[in-house]
Amino acid sequence: MADPTLTIQSTGLPIPQLSFGLYKVPANEEGEEIILNAVKQAGYHHFDTASYYRNEATLGNALRRSGIPRDQFFIVSKVWNDAQKLGRAAVRQSVEQSIADLNFGGYYDLFLIHWPVPNHFVDTYRELELLHEEGKIRHLGLSNFSPAEYEELMTPHNNIRVSPVVNQFEVSPFMYRPRDVEYFQQRGVLVSSSKALHRGEGFDNPTIIDISKRYNVTAAQVVLRWGIQKGLIVVAKTSNLSRMVENRDILRFTLGQEEMAMLDAITTPKDVCEREMLEKERKIQM
């Protein structure tokens, strides 16, 4: 069955909703085999990495070994905080190193600002715009941006020429902020859910257990299906082949409106408050 896709508003190009995340995938032969299994056995064509993960070269090696042409993949990376703080030349150097490490086609389909480092993220974005104009990055995006930070970036005096097409932040039934999701989606910015599986925590939740029994599927499949029906890009990572296949086998059932509402309700106001406090503290410390 073909991957479900979303459409990038600015270019009309499709982006697969099912993404394989590379956080903590080892940068060695074991990592290459994990990625090759994700491609050849599970059927992933959308991969999400970052300079911070230090496995871009591993990803490139594996994808070249797959024998599948570059244009059949959608590859995402991110520029880390330290480069942002050192200025635009360091941002350029970091991105160009990411492209060299990947060594697969000479470009990324999407490059994100990993975190909105205060007083630096606008200049970082301007440098990404230049790299986009040079053909090294096909689309630009954000990660962990709040609506307020997005508005700061897009304020008219910044003269942003290339609009971001994605914002990646934590979204799952365990951390659902509908106002933030809707804010970006209404502005043509696709939402990519980091921690789509909440790192496997909470799968013993009674609501999820009940719904998984109704459809004879796993808790992970329920959570990922919820994300697909919310119109999200869902980023899931596992080194286990059977779970890779399981995580993609989520198109044979559809959650009803009542079940979606039950899953929405798992997140409490206290959960959201604690997460937003954590994000604010982290950004202050950058």
Sequence and secondary structure as in RCSB ss.txt:
>XXXX:A:sequence
MADPTLTIQSTGLPIPQLSFGLYKVPANEEGEEIILNAVKQAGYHHFDTASYYRNEATLGNALRRSGIPRDQFFI
VSKVWNDAQKLGRAAVRQSVEQSIADLNFGGYYDLFLIHWPVPNHFVDTYRELELLHEEGKIRHLGLSNFSPAEY
EELMTPHNNIRVSPVVNQFEVSPFMYRPRDVEYFQQRGVLVSSSKALHRGEGFDNPTIIDISKRYNVTAAQVVLR
WGIQKGLIVVAKTSNLSRMVENRDILRFTLGQEEMAMLDAITTPKDVCEREMLEKERKIQM
>XXXX:A:secstr
    EEE TTT  EEESEEEE TT  SSHHHHHHHHIIIIIT   EEE  GGGT HHHHHHHHHHHT  GGG EE
EEEE HHHHHH HHHHHHHHHHHHHHH STT BSEEEESS  TTTHHHHHHHHHHHHHTTSBS EEEES  HHHH
HHHH GGG   S   EEEEE BTTB  HHHHHHHHHTT EEEEETTTGGGTTTT HHHHHHHHHHT  HHHHHHH
HHHHTT EEEE  S HHHHHHHH  SS    HHHHHHHHTTS HHHHHHHHHHHHHHHHT 
